[in-house]
């Protein structure tokens, strides 16, 4: 992904189905400080919609996301 943001931690959610990628993301975000960025890699086709809704509901910033080779990559900044 071009111009990918710097991140503090990476979460590998490949092979997990909804709601597990979001649940794992919540747990990882709880270990980060405000302003830190979490990179998430997922394979669930519903992940794009799920992470957009998650960011809107929680107030965390979805900095960027993209898809390549059946994988979805998200960058979330903790509020």
mmCIF file of the N, C-alpha and C atoms, coordinates in Angstrom:
data_MODEL
# 
_entry.id   MODEL 
# 
loop_
_atom_site.group_PDB 
_atom_site.id 
_atom_site.type_symbol 
_atom_site.label_atom_id 
_atom_site.label_alt_id 
_atom_site.label_comp_id 
_atom_site.label_asym_id 
_atom_site.label_entity_id 
_atom_site.label_seq_id 
_atom_site.pdbx_PDB_ins_code 
_atom_site.Cartn_x 
_atom_site.Cartn_y 
_atom_site.Cartn_z 
_atom_site.occupancy 
_atom_site.B_iso_or_equiv 
_atom_site.pdbx_formal_charge 
_atom_site.auth_seq_id 
_atom_site.auth_comp_id 
_atom_site.auth_asym_id 
_atom_site.auth_atom_id 
_atom_site.pdbx_PDB_model_num 
ATOM 1   N N  . UNK A 1 1  ? 0.851   -1.176  0.000  1.00 0.00 ? 1  UNK A N  1 
ATOM 2   C CA . UNK A 1 1  ? 0.000   0.000   0.000  1.00 0.00 ? 1  UNK A CA 1 
ATOM 3   C C  . UNK A 1 1  ? 0.895   1.237   0.000  1.00 0.00 ? 1  UNK A C  1 
ATOM 4   N N  . UNK A 1 2  ? 0.629   2.153   -0.901 1.00 0.00 ? 2  UNK A N  1 
ATOM 5   C CA . UNK A 1 2  ? 1.429   3.368   -0.994 1.00 0.00 ? 2  UNK A CA 1 
ATOM 6   C C  . UNK A 1 2  ? 1.135   4.295   0.175  1.00 0.00 ? 2  UNK A C  1 
ATOM 7   N N  . UNK A 1 3  ? 2.176   4.988   0.627  1.00 0.00 ? 3  UNK A N  1 
ATOM 8   C CA . UNK A 1 3  ? 2.028   5.979   1.691  1.00 0.00 ? 3  UNK A CA 1 
ATOM 9   C C  . UNK A 1 3  ? 1.338   5.424   2.929  1.00 0.00 ? 3  UNK A C  1 
ATOM 10  N N  . UNK A 1 4  ? 1.689   4.213   3.305  1.00 0.00 ? 4  UNK A N  1 
ATOM 11  C CA . UNK A 1 4  ? 1.110   3.609   4.501  1.00 0.00 ? 4  UNK A CA 1 
ATOM 12  C C  . UNK A 1 4  ? 1.588   4.384   5.725  1.00 0.00 ? 4  UNK A C  1 
ATOM 13  N N  . UNK A 1 5  ? 0.688   4.657   6.664  1.00 0.00 ? 5  UNK A N  1 
ATOM 14  C CA . UNK A 1 5  ? 1.083   5.385   7.864  1.00 0.00 ? 5  UNK A CA 1 
ATOM 15  C C  . UNK A 1 5  ? 2.052   4.577   8.731  1.00 0.00 ? 5  UNK A C  1 
ATOM 16  N N  . UNK A 1 6  ? 2.854   5.283   9.521  1.00 0.00 ? 6  UNK A N  1 
ATOM 17  C CA . UNK A 1 6  ? 3.669   4.594   10.526 1.00 0.00 ? 6  UNK A CA 1 
ATOM 18  C C  . UNK A 1 6  ? 2.713   4.001   11.546 1.00 0.00 ? 6  UNK A C  1 
ATOM 19  N N  . UNK A 1 7  ? 3.082   2.850   12.104 1.00 0.00 ? 7  UNK A N  1 
ATOM 20  C CA . UNK A 1 7  ? 2.190   2.225   13.080 1.00 0.00 ? 7  UNK A CA 1 
ATOM 21  C C  . UNK A 1 7  ? 2.998   1.676   14.255 1.00 0.00 ? 7  UNK A C  1 
ATOM 22  N N  . UNK A 1 8  ? 2.308   1.533   15.379 1.00 0.00 ? 8  UNK A N  1 
ATOM 23  C CA . UNK A 1 8  ? 2.930   1.084   16.623 1.00 0.00 ? 8  UNK A CA 1 
ATOM 24  C C  . UNK A 1 8  ? 2.862   -0.428  16.788 1.00 0.00 ? 8  UNK A C  1 
ATOM 25  N N  . UNK A 1 9  ? 1.783   -1.018  16.281 1.00 0.00 ? 9  UNK A N  1 
ATOM 26  C CA . UNK A 1 9  ? 1.577   -2.455  16.438 1.00 0.00 ? 9  UNK A CA 1 
ATOM 27  C C  . UNK A 1 9  ? 0.812   -2.985  15.236 1.00 0.00 ? 9  UNK A C  1 
ATOM 28  N N  . UNK A 1 10 ? 1.016   -4.276  14.947 1.00 0.00 ? 10 UNK A N  1 
ATOM 29  C CA . UNK A 1 10 ? 0.305   -4.922  13.837 1.00 0.00 ? 10 UNK A CA 1 
ATOM 30  C C  . UNK A 1 10 ? -0.506  -6.092  14.379 1.00 0.00 ? 10 UNK A C  1 
ATOM 31  N N  . UNK A 1 11 ? -1.736  -6.210  13.893 1.00 0.00 ? 11 UNK A N  1 
ATOM 32  C CA . UNK A 1 11 ? -2.623  -7.305  14.262 1.00 0.00 ? 11 UNK A CA 1 
ATOM 33  C C  . UNK A 1 11 ? -2.880  -8.158  13.027 1.00 0.00 ? 11 UNK A C  1 
ATOM 34  N N  . UNK A 1 12 ? -2.563  -9.438  13.121 1.00 0.00 ? 12 UNK A N  1 
ATOM 35  C CA . UNK A 1 12 ? -2.827  -10.376 12.031 1.00 0.00 ? 12 UNK A CA 1 
ATOM 36  C C  . UNK A 1 12 ? -4.168  -11.045 12.291 1.00 0.00 ? 12 UNK A C  1 
ATOM 37  N N  . UNK A 1 13 ? -5.190  -10.626 11.554 1.00 0.00 ? 13 UNK A N  1 
ATOM 38  C CA . UNK A 1 13 ? -6.532  -11.185 11.714 1.00 0.00 ? 13 UNK A CA 1 
ATOM 39  C C  . UNK A 1 13 ? -6.904  -12.043 10.504 1.00 0.00 ? 13 UNK A C  1 
ATOM 40  N N  . UNK A 1 14 ? -5.901  -12.484 9.754  1.00 0.00 ? 14 UNK A N  1 
ATOM 41  C CA . UNK A 1 14 ? -6.171  -13.326 8.580  1.00 0.00 ? 14 UNK A CA 1 
ATOM 42  C C  . UNK A 1 14 ? -6.784  -14.655 9.021  1.00 0.00 ? 14 UNK A C  1 
ATOM 43  N N  . UNK A 1 15 ? -7.797  -15.085 8.263  1.00 0.00 ? 15 UNK A N  1 
ATOM 44  C CA . UNK A 1 15 ? -8.451  -16.353 8.554  1.00 0.00 ? 15 UNK A CA 1 
ATOM 45  C C  . UNK A 1 15 ? -9.553  -16.249 9.593  1.00 0.00 ? 15 UNK A C  1 
ATOM 46  N N  . UNK A 1 16 ? -9.712  -15.105 10.222 1.00 0.00 ? 16 UNK A N  1 
ATOM 47  C CA . UNK A 1 16 ? -10.758 -14.918 11.233 1.00 0.00 ? 16 UNK A CA 1 
ATOM 48  C C  . UNK A 1 16 ? -12.015 -14.364 10.579 1.00 0.00 ? 16 UNK A C  1 
ATOM 49  N N  . UNK A 1 17 ? -13.158 -14.855 11.036 1.00 0.00 ? 17 UNK A N  1 
ATOM 50  C CA . UNK A 1 17 ? -14.440 -14.388 10.519 1.00 0.00 ? 17 UNK A CA 1 
ATOM 51  C C  . UNK A 1 17 ? -15.073 -13.425 11.515 1.00 0.00 ? 17 UNK A C  1 
ATOM 52  N N  . UNK A 1 18 ? -15.941 -12.573 11.013 1.00 0.00 ? 18 UNK A N  1 
ATOM 53  C CA . UNK A 1 18 ? -16.675 -11.622 11.834 1.00 0.00 ? 18 UNK A CA 1 
ATOM 54  C C  . UNK A 1 18 ? -17.357 -12.366 12.982 1.00 0.00 ? 18 UNK A C  1 
ATOM 55  N N  . UNK A 1 19 ? -17.284 -11.891 14.200 1.00 0.00 ? 19 UNK A N  1 
ATOM 56  C CA . UNK A 1 19 ? -16.792 -10.588 14.659 1.00 0.00 ? 19 UNK A CA 1 
ATOM 57  C C  . UNK A 1 19 ? -15.352 -10.620 15.202 1.00 0.00 ? 19 UNK A C  1 
ATOM 58  N N  . UNK A 1 20 ? -14.632 -11.709 15.007 1.00 0.00 ? 20 UNK A N  1 
ATOM 59  C CA . UNK A 1 20 ? -13.311 -11.840 15.633 1.00 0.00 ? 20 UNK A CA 1 
ATOM 60  C C  . UNK A 1 20 ? -12.306 -10.753 15.245 1.00 0.00 ? 20 UNK A C  1 
ATOM 61  N N  . UNK A 1 21 ? -12.216 -10.320 13.975 1.00 0.00 ? 21 UNK A N  1 
ATOM 62  C CA . UNK A 1 21 ? -11.252 -9.246  13.685 1.00 0.00 ? 21 UNK A CA 1 
ATOM 63  C C  . UNK A 1 21 ? -11.514 -7.974  14.508 1.00 0.00 ? 21 UNK A C  1 
ATOM 64  N N  . UNK A 1 22 ? -12.784 -7.619  14.677 1.00 0.00 ? 22 UNK A N  1 
ATOM 65  C CA . UNK A 1 22 ? -13.128 -6.425  15.457 1.00 0.00 ? 22 UNK A CA 1 
ATOM 66  C C  . UNK A 1 22 ? -12.828 -6.653  16.937 1.00 0.00 ? 22 UNK A C  1 
ATOM 67  N N  . UNK A 1 23 ? -13.157 -7.824  17.451 1.00 0.00 ? 23 UNK A N  1 
ATOM 68  C CA . UNK A 1 23 ? -12.895 -8.110  18.865 1.00 0.00 ? 23 UNK A CA 1 
ATOM 69  C C  . UNK A 1 23 ? -11.401 -8.077  19.164 1.00 0.00 ? 23 UNK A C  1 
ATOM 70  N N  . UNK A 1 24 ? -10.601 -8.645  18.294 1.00 0.00 ? 24 UNK A N  1 
ATOM 71  C CA . UNK A 1 24 ? -9.140  -8.623  18.489 1.00 0.00 ? 24 UNK A CA 1 
ATOM 72  C C  . UNK A 1 24 ? -8.610  -7.191  18.385 1.00 0.00 ? 24 UNK A C  1 
ATOM 73  N N  . UNK A 1 25 ? -9.211  -6.417  17.479 1.00 0.00 ? 25 UNK A N  1 
ATOM 74  C CA . UNK A 1 25 ? -8.808  -5.018  17.323 1.00 0.00 ? 25 UNK A CA 1 
ATOM 75  C C  . UNK A 1 25 ? -9.085  -4.236  18.601 1.00 0.00 ? 25 UNK A C  1 
ATOM 76  N N  . UNK A 1 26 ? -10.272 -4.441  19.182 1.00 0.00 ? 26 UNK A N  1 
ATOM 77  C CA . UNK A 1 26 ? -10.618 -3.753  20.437 1.00 0.00 ? 26 UNK A CA 1 
ATOM 78  C C  . UNK A 1 26 ? -9.588  -4.062  21.514 1.00 0.00 ? 26 UNK A C  1 
ATOM 79  N N  . UNK A 1 27 ? -9.211  -5.338  21.616 1.00 0.00 ? 27 UNK A N  1 
ATOM 80  C CA . UNK A 1 27 ? -8.245  -5.758  22.638 1.00 0.00 ? 27 UNK A CA 1 
ATOM 81  C C  . UNK A 1 27 ? -6.881  -5.099  22.393 1.00 0.00 ? 27 UNK A C  1 
ATOM 82  N N  . UNK A 1 28 ? -6.426  -5.100  21.151 1.00 0.00 ? 28 UNK A N  1 
ATOM 83  C CA . UNK A 1 28 ? -5.131  -4.477  20.817 1.00 0.00 ? 28 UNK A CA 1 
ATOM 84  C C  . UNK A 1 28 ? -5.154  -2.978  21.091 1.00 0.00 ? 28 UNK A C  1 
ATOM 85  N N  . UNK A 1 29 ? -6.242  -2.319  20.728 1.00 0.00 ? 29 UNK A N  1 
ATOM 86  C CA . UNK A 1 29 ? -6.335  -0.873  20.932 1.00 0.00 ? 29 UNK A CA 1 
ATOM 87  C C  . UNK A 1 29 ? -6.281  -0.527  22.420 1.00 0.00 ? 29 UNK A C  1 
ATOM 88  N N  . UNK A 1 30 ? -6.808  -1.409  23.268 1.00 0.00 ? 30 UNK A N  1 
ATOM 89  C CA . UNK A 1 30 ? -6.796  -1.127  24.707 1.00 0.00 ? 30 UNK A CA 1 
ATOM 90  C C  . UNK A 1 30 ? -5.375  -1.100  25.260 1.00 0.00 ? 30 UNK A C  1 
ATOM 91  N N  . UNK A 1 31 ? -4.438  -1.737  24.569 1.00 0.00 ? 31 UNK A N  1 
ATOM 92  C CA . UNK A 1 31 ? -3.034  -1.759  25.005 1.00 0.00 ? 31 UNK A CA 1 
ATOM 93  C C  . UNK A 1 31 ? -2.227  -0.599  24.434 1.00 0.00 ? 31 UNK A C  1 
ATOM 94  N N  . UNK A 1 32 ? -2.829  0.191   23.538 1.00 0.00 ? 32 UNK A N  1 
ATOM 95  C CA . UNK A 1 32 ? -2.121  1.309   22.918 1.00 0.00 ? 32 UNK A CA 1 
ATOM 96  C C  . UNK A 1 32 ? -2.461  2.622   23.623 1.00 0.00 ? 32 UNK A C  1 
ATOM 97  N N  . UNK A 1 33 ? -1.573  3.591   23.485 1.00 0.00 ? 33 UNK A N  1 
ATOM 98  C CA . UNK A 1 33 ? -1.826  4.932   24.005 1.00 0.00 ? 33 UNK A CA 1 
ATOM 99  C C  . UNK A 1 33 ? -2.595  5.732   22.957 1.00 0.00 ? 33 UNK A C  1 
ATOM 100 N N  . UNK A 1 34 ? -3.278  6.759   23.409 1.00 0.00 ? 34 UNK A N  1 
ATOM 101 C CA . UNK A 1 34 ? -4.006  7.639   22.512 1.00 0.00 ? 34 UNK A CA 1 
ATOM 102 C C  . UNK A 1 34 ? -3.062  8.197   21.450 1.00 0.00 ? 34 UNK A C  1 
ATOM 103 N N  . UNK A 1 35 ? -3.493  8.158   20.186 1.00 0.00 ? 35 UNK A N  1 
ATOM 104 C CA . UNK A 1 35 ? -2.689  8.666   19.084 1.00 0.00 ? 35 UNK A CA 1 
ATOM 105 C C  . UNK A 1 35 ? -1.837  7.617   18.400 1.00 0.00 ? 35 UNK A C  1 
ATOM 106 N N  . UNK A 1 36 ? -1.660  6.449   19.044 1.00 0.00 ? 36 UNK A N  1 
ATOM 107 C CA . UNK A 1 36 ? -0.875  5.386   18.407 1.00 0.00 ? 36 UNK A CA 1 
ATOM 108 C C  . UNK A 1 36 ? -1.713  4.729   17.315 1.00 0.00 ? 36 UNK A C  1 
ATOM 109 N N  . UNK A 1 37 ? -1.020  4.128   16.344 1.00 0.00 ? 37 UNK A N  1 
ATOM 110 C CA . UNK A 1 37 ? -1.689  3.553   15.177 1.00 0.00 ? 37 UNK A CA 1 
ATOM 111 C C  . UNK A 1 37 ? -1.535  2.036   15.181 1.00 0.00 ? 37 UNK A C  1 
ATOM 112 N N  . UNK A 1 38 ? -2.651  1.362   14.900 1.00 0.00 ? 38 UNK A N  1 
ATOM 113 C CA . UNK A 1 38 ? -2.684  -0.098  14.801 1.00 0.00 ? 38 UNK A CA 1 
ATOM 114 C C  . UNK A 1 38 ? -2.911  -0.469  13.333 1.00 0.00 ? 38 UNK A C  1 
ATOM 115 N N  . UNK A 1 39 ? -2.064  -1.348  12.819 1.00 0.00 ? 39 UNK A N  1 
ATOM 116 C CA . UNK A 1 39 ? -2.245  -1.898  11.464 1.00 0.00 ? 39 UNK A CA 1 
ATOM 117 C C  . UNK A 1 39 ? -2.931  -3.246  11.622 1.00 0.00 ? 39 UNK A C  1 
ATOM 118 N N  . UNK A 1 40 ? -4.008  -3.461  10.862 1.00 0.00 ? 40 UNK A N  1 
ATOM 119 C CA . UNK A 1 40 ? -4.745  -4.729  10.906 1.00 0.00 ? 40 UNK A CA 1 
ATOM 120 C C  . UNK A 1 40 ? -4.755  -5.323  9.506  1.00 0.00 ? 40 UNK A C  1 
ATOM 121 N N  . UNK A 1 41 ? -4.435  -6.620  9.418  1.00 0.00 ? 41 UNK A N  1 
ATOM 122 C CA . UNK A 1 41 ? -4.514  -7.342  8.151  1.00 0.00 ? 41 UNK A CA 1 
ATOM 123 C C  . UNK A 1 41 ? -5.574  -8.430  8.334  1.00 0.00 ? 41 UNK A C  1 
ATOM 124 N N  . UNK A 1 42 ? -6.596  -8.425  7.481  1.00 0.00 ? 42 UNK A N  1 
ATOM 125 C CA . UNK A 1 42 ? -7.707  -9.366  7.589  1.00 0.00 ? 42 UNK A CA 1 
ATOM 126 C C  . UNK A 1 42 ? -8.034  -9.957  6.220  1.00 0.00 ? 42 UNK A C  1 
ATOM 127 N N  . UNK A 1 43 ? -8.720  -11.097 6.230  1.00 0.00 ? 43 UNK A N  1 
ATOM 128 C CA . UNK A 1 43 ? -9.150  -11.734 4.984  1.00 0.00 ? 43 UNK A CA 1 
ATOM 129 C C  . UNK A 1 43 ? -10.672 -11.834 4.877  1.00 0.00 ? 43 UNK A C  1 
ATOM 130 N N  . UNK A 1 44 ? -11.395 -11.498 5.923  1.00 0.00 ? 44 UNK A N  1 
ATOM 131 C CA . UNK A 1 44 ? -12.856 -11.565 5.904  1.00 0.00 ? 44 UNK A CA 1 
ATOM 132 C C  . UNK A 1 44 ? -13.398 -10.508 4.940  1.00 0.00 ? 44 UNK A C  1 
ATOM 133 N N  . UNK A 1 45 ? -14.175 -10.933 3.914  1.00 0.00 ? 45 UNK A N  1 
ATOM 134 C CA . UNK A 1 45 ? -14.690 -9.972  2.932  1.00 0.00 ? 45 UNK A CA 1 
ATOM 135 C C  . UNK A 1 45 ? -15.543 -8.873  3.559  1.00 0.00 ? 45 UNK A C  1 
ATOM 136 N N  . UNK A 1 46 ? -16.136 -9.114  4.712  1.00 0.00 ? 46 UNK A N  1 
ATOM 137 C CA . UNK A 1 46 ? -16.961 -8.103  5.379  1.00 0.00 ? 46 UNK A CA 1 
ATOM 138 C C  . UNK A 1 46 ? -16.150 -7.124  6.210  1.00 0.00 ? 46 UNK A C  1 
ATOM 139 N N  . UNK A 1 47 ? -14.845 -7.323  6.273  1.00 0.00 ? 47 UNK A N  1 
ATOM 140 C CA . UNK A 1 47 ? -13.999 -6.502  7.148  1.00 0.00 ? 47 UNK A CA 1 
ATOM 141 C C  . UNK A 1 47 ? -14.033 -5.029  6.778  1.00 0.00 ? 47 UNK A C  1 
ATOM 142 N N  . UNK A 1 48 ? -14.074 -4.726  5.502  1.00 0.00 ? 48 UNK A N  1 
ATOM 143 C CA . UNK A 1 48 ? -14.057 -3.317  5.078  1.00 0.00 ? 48 UNK A CA 1 
ATOM 144 C C  . UNK A 1 48 ? -15.250 -2.569  5.673  1.00 0.00 ? 48 UNK A C  1 
ATOM 145 N N  . UNK A 1 49 ? -16.415 -3.128  5.518  1.00 0.00 ? 49 UNK A N  1 
ATOM 146 C CA . UNK A 1 49 ? -17.637 -2.524  6.065  1.00 0.00 ? 49 UNK A CA 1 
ATOM 147 C C  . UNK A 1 49 ? -17.562 -2.488  7.599  1.00 0.00 ? 49 UNK A C  1 
ATOM 148 N N  . UNK A 1 50 ? -17.096 -3.590  8.199  1.00 0.00 ? 50 UNK A N  1 
ATOM 149 C CA . UNK A 1 50 ? -17.036 -3.686  9.652  1.00 0.00 ? 50 UNK A CA 1 
ATOM 150 C C  . UNK A 1 50 ? -16.102 -2.643  10.258 1.00 0.00 ? 50 UNK A C  1 
ATOM 151 N N  . UNK A 1 51 ? -14.925 -2.445  9.670  1.00 0.00 ? 51 UNK A N  1 
ATOM 152 C CA . UNK A 1 51 ? -13.962 -1.505  10.237 1.00 0.00 ? 51 UNK A CA 1 
ATOM 153 C C  . UNK A 1 51 ? -14.408 -0.056  10.037 1.00 0.00 ? 51 UNK A C  1 
ATOM 154 N N  . UNK A 1 52 ? -15.091 0.228   8.934  1.00 0.00 ? 52 UNK A N  1 
ATOM 155 C CA . UNK A 1 52 ? -15.625 1.579   8.739  1.00 0.00 ? 52 UNK A CA 1 
ATOM 156 C C  . UNK A 1 52 ? -16.673 1.883   9.811  1.00 0.00 ? 52 UNK A C  1 
ATOM 157 N N  . UNK A 1 53 ? -17.551 0.921   10.074 1.00 0.00 ? 53 UNK A N  1 
ATOM 158 C CA . UNK A 1 53 ? -18.577 1.101   11.100 1.00 0.00 ? 53 UNK A CA 1 
ATOM 159 C C  . UNK A 1 53 ? -17.951 1.181   12.490 1.00 0.00 ? 53 UNK A C  1 
ATOM 160 N N  . UNK A 1 54 ? -16.952 0.353   12.744 1.00 0.00 ? 54 UNK A N  1 
ATOM 161 C CA . UNK A 1 54 ? -16.275 0.350   14.037 1.00 0.00 ? 54 UNK A CA 1 
ATOM 162 C C  . UNK A 1 54 ? -15.634 1.713   14.314 1.00 0.00 ? 54 UNK A C  1 
ATOM 163 N N  . UNK A 1 55 ? -14.959 2.268   13.326 1.00 0.00 ? 55 UNK A N  1 
ATOM 164 C CA . UNK A 1 55 ? -14.311 3.570   13.494 1.00 0.00 ? 55 UNK A CA 1 
ATOM 165 C C  . UNK A 1 55 ? -15.349 4.657   13.772 1.00 0.00 ? 55 UNK A C  1 
ATOM 166 N N  . UNK A 1 56 ? -16.446 4.615   13.042 1.00 0.00 ? 56 UNK A N  1 
ATOM 167 C CA . UNK A 1 56 ? -17.494 5.623   13.218 1.00 0.00 ? 56 UNK A CA 1 
ATOM 168 C C  . UNK A 1 56 ? -18.115 5.518   14.619 1.00 0.00 ? 56 UNK A C  1 
ATOM 169 N N  . UNK A 1 57 ? -18.352 4.292   15.078 1.00 0.00 ? 57 UNK A N  1 
ATOM 170 C CA . UNK A 1 57 ? -19.007 4.082   16.373 1.00 0.00 ? 57 UNK A CA 1 
ATOM 171 C C  . UNK A 1 57 ? -18.095 4.388   17.556 1.00 0.00 ? 57 UNK A C  1 
ATOM 172 N N  . UNK A 1 58 ? -16.799 4.137   17.414 1.00 0.00 ? 58 UNK A N  1 
ATOM 173 C CA . UNK A 1 58 ? -15.889 4.264   18.553 1.00 0.00 ? 58 UNK A CA 1 
ATOM 174 C C  . UNK A 1 58 ? -15.127 5.585   18.586 1.00 0.00 ? 58 UNK A C  1 
ATOM 175 N N  . UNK A 1 59 ? -15.057 6.279   17.453 1.00 0.00 ? 59 UNK A N  1 
ATOM 176 C CA . UNK A 1 59 ? -14.324 7.531   17.407 1.00 0.00 ? 59 UNK A CA 1 
ATOM 177 C C  . UNK A 1 59 ? -12.846 7.365   17.073 1.00 0.00 ? 59 UNK A C  1 
ATOM 178 N N  . UNK A 1 60 ? -12.390 6.126   16.892 1.00 0.00 ? 60 UNK A N  1 
ATOM 179 C CA . UNK A 1 60 ? -11.019 5.912   16.434 1.00 0.00 ? 60 UNK A CA 1 
ATOM 180 C C  . UNK A 1 60 ? -10.966 6.318   14.959 1.00 0.00 ? 60 UNK A C  1 
ATOM 181 N N  . UNK A 1 61 ? -9.816  6.830   14.525 1.00 0.00 ? 61 UNK A N  1 
ATOM 182 C CA . UNK A 1 61 ? -9.696  7.317   13.145 1.00 0.00 ? 61 UNK A CA 1 
ATOM 183 C C  . UNK A 1 61 ? -9.220  6.202   12.223 1.00 0.00 ? 61 UNK A C  1 
ATOM 184 N N  . UNK A 1 62 ? -9.995  5.912   11.190 1.00 0.00 ? 62 UNK A N  1 
ATOM 185 C CA . UNK A 1 62 ? -9.574  4.981   10.149 1.00 0.00 ? 62 UNK A CA 1 
ATOM 186 C C  . UNK A 1 62 ? -8.749  5.792   9.156  1.00 0.00 ? 62 UNK A C  1 
ATOM 187 N N  . UNK A 1 63 ? -7.425  5.704   9.302  1.00 0.00 ? 63 UNK A N  1 
ATOM 188 C CA . UNK A 1 63 ? -6.520  6.542   8.509  1.00 0.00 ? 63 UNK A CA 1 
ATOM 189 C C  . UNK A 1 63 ? -6.506  6.144   7.047  1.00 0.00 ? 63 UNK A C  1 
ATOM 190 N N  . UNK A 1 64 ? -6.443  4.829   6.785  1.00 0.00 ? 64 UNK A N  1 
ATOM 191 C CA . UNK A 1 64 ? -6.471  4.344   5.412  1.00 0.00 ? 64 UNK A CA 1 
ATOM 192 C C  . UNK A 1 64 ? -6.787  2.861   5.419  1.00 0.00 ? 64 UNK A C  1 
ATOM 193 N N  . UNK A 1 65 ? -7.231  2.392   4.283  1.00 0.00 ? 65 UNK A N  1 
ATOM 194 C CA . UNK A 1 65 ? -7.483  0.963   4.118  1.00 0.00 ? 65 UNK A CA 1 
ATOM 195 C C  . UNK A 1 65 ? -7.359  0.625   2.644  1.00 0.00 ? 65 UNK A C  1 
ATOM 196 N N  . UNK A 1 66 ? -7.042  -0.642  2.396  1.00 0.00 ? 66 UNK A N  1 
ATOM 197 C CA . UNK A 1 66 ? -6.897  -1.084  1.026  1.00 0.00 ? 66 UNK A CA 1 
ATOM 198 C C  . UNK A 1 66 ? -7.002  -2.589  0.938  1.00 0.00 ? 66 UNK A C  1 
ATOM 199 N N  . UNK A 1 67 ? -7.103  -3.079  -0.276 1.00 0.00 ? 67 UNK A N  1 
ATOM 200 C CA . UNK A 1 67 ? -7.230  -4.516  -0.505 1.00 0.00 ? 67 UNK A CA 1 
ATOM 201 C C  . UNK A 1 67 ? -6.264  -4.934  -1.600 1.00 0.00 ? 67 UNK A C  1 
ATOM 202 N N  . UNK A 1 68 ? -5.641  -6.085  -1.391 1.00 0.00 ? 68 UNK A N  1 
ATOM 203 C CA . UNK A 1 68 ? -4.742  -6.649  -2.400 1.00 0.00 ? 68 UNK A CA 1 
ATOM 204 C C  . UNK A 1 68 ? -4.583  -8.134  -2.132 1.00 0.00 ? 68 UNK A C  1 
ATOM 205 N N  . UNK A 1 69 ? -4.717  -8.929  -3.165 1.00 0.00 ? 69 UNK A N  1 
ATOM 206 C CA . UNK A 1 69 ? -4.491  -10.368 -3.047 1.00 0.00 ? 69 UNK A CA 1 
ATOM 207 C C  . UNK A 1 69 ? -5.386  -11.063 -2.039 1.00 0.00 ? 69 UNK A C  1 
ATOM 208 N N  . UNK A 1 70 ? -6.620  -10.592 -1.912 1.00 0.00 ? 70 UNK A N  1 
ATOM 209 C CA . UNK A 1 70 ? -7.555  -11.224 -0.979 1.00 0.00 ? 70 UNK A CA 1 
ATOM 210 C C  . UNK A 1 70 ? -7.343  -10.820 0.470  1.00 0.00 ? 70 UNK A C  1 
ATOM 211 N N  . UNK A 1 71 ? -6.460  -9.847  0.707  1.00 0.00 ? 71 UNK A N  1 
ATOM 212 C CA . UNK A 1 71 ? -6.229  -9.359  2.062  1.00 0.00 ? 71 UNK A CA 1 
ATOM 213 C C  . UNK A 1 71 ? -6.609  -7.891  2.149  1.00 0.00 ? 71 UNK A C  1 
ATOM 214 N N  . UNK A 1 72 ? -7.120  -7.516  3.306  1.00 0.00 ? 72 UNK A N  1 
ATOM 215 C CA . UNK A 1 72 ? -7.535  -6.144  3.563  1.00 0.00 ? 72 UNK A CA 1 
ATOM 216 C C  . UNK A 1 72 ? -6.636  -5.586  4.657  1.00 0.00 ? 72 UNK A C  1 
ATOM 217 N N  . UNK A 1 73 ? -6.124  -4.383  4.441  1.00 0.00 ? 73 UNK A N  1 
ATOM 218 C CA . UNK A 1 73 ? -5.244  -3.747  5.412  1.00 0.00 ? 73 UNK A CA 1 
ATOM 219 C C  . UNK A 1 73 ? -5.886  -2.454  5.887  1.00 0.00 ? 73 UNK A C  1 
ATOM 220 N N  . UNK A 1 74 ? -5.888  -2.278  7.203  1.00 0.00 ? 74 UNK A N  1 
ATOM 221 C CA . UNK A 1 74 ? -6.501  -1.091  7.820  1.00 0.00 ? 74 UNK A CA 1 
ATOM 222 C C  . UNK A 1 74 ? -5.495  -0.462  8.762  1.00 0.00 ? 74 UNK A C  1 
ATOM 223 N N  . UNK A 1 75 ? -5.549  0.867   8.855  1.00 0.00 ? 75 UNK A N  1 
ATOM 224 C CA . UNK A 1 75 ? -4.726  1.609   9.815  1.00 0.00 ? 75 UNK A CA 1 
ATOM 225 C C  . UNK A 1 75 ? -5.676  2.441   10.666 1.00 0.00 ? 75 UNK A C  1 
ATOM 226 N N  . UNK A 1 76 ? -5.728  2.130   11.953 1.00 0.00 ? 76 UNK A N  1 
ATOM 227 C CA . UNK A 1 76 ? -6.599  2.829   12.898 1.00 0.00 ? 76 UNK A CA 1 
ATOM 228 C C  . UNK A 1 76 ? -5.751  3.600   13.891 1.00 0.00 ? 76 UNK A C  1 
ATOM 229 N N  . UNK A 1 77 ? -6.083  4.876   14.095 1.00 0.00 ? 77 UNK A N  1 
ATOM 230 C CA . UNK A 1 77 ? -5.419  5.664   15.145 1.00 0.00 ? 77 UNK A CA 1 
ATOM 231 C C  . UNK A 1 77 ? -6.337  5.705   16.358 1.00 0.00 ? 77 UNK A C  1 
ATOM 232 N N  . UNK A 1 78 ? -5.793  5.305   17.507 1.00 0.00 ? 78 UNK A N  1 
ATOM 233 C CA . UNK A 1 78 ? -6.589  5.303   18.737 1.00 0.00 ? 78 UNK A CA 1 
ATOM 234 C C  . UNK A 1 78 ? -6.924  6.729   19.139 1.00 0.00 ? 78 UNK A C  1 
ATOM 235 N N  . UNK A 1 79 ? -8.186  6.923   19.531 1.00 0.00 ? 79 UNK A N  1 
ATOM 236 C CA . UNK A 1 79 ? -8.614  8.274   19.922 1.00 0.00 ? 79 UNK A CA 1 
ATOM 237 C C  . UNK A 1 79 ? -8.022  8.659   21.262 1.00 0.00 ? 79 UNK A C  1 
# 
